[in-house]
């Protein structure tokens, strides 16, 4: 993500890191705070995260962790902020009209930010995020549980 920002000549807010168990890696990332427009938010409050999402051009998710569900995606979308991600784990299933999935390379992410993100409205992102609202998720689970109780296979 920092390489993408550098390529585009943009600043970047990096949020997260408290879950990183590799102290050397975390120290290397923290050392970038304040360099070339990089701002590190290791333990951002929920209020800070919402404000950052709402004011971002997009949220970059260059995941390589094989995540089955990346909570960052619906959080960003619900704030009306498009996603630009790598093609990893369950992320492509979450990113529909609210963002773009790339091969994860710096060039592909940068290209998406320049050429696709401007076409994604905050309404499109928000509508995509609504699929994962508390209400929709709960309704979906309840509906599926009822189907199973009525004899549908798990």
ABEGO torsion letter per residue (X at the ends): XAAAAAAAGBBBBBBEGAABABAAAAAAAAAABGBGGBBBBABBBAAAAAAAAAABABBBBBBAAGBABBAAAAAAAAAGBBBBBBBBEAAAAABBAAEBBBAGBAAAAAAAAAAAAAABBAAAAAAAAAAABAAAAAAAAAAAAAAAAAGBBX
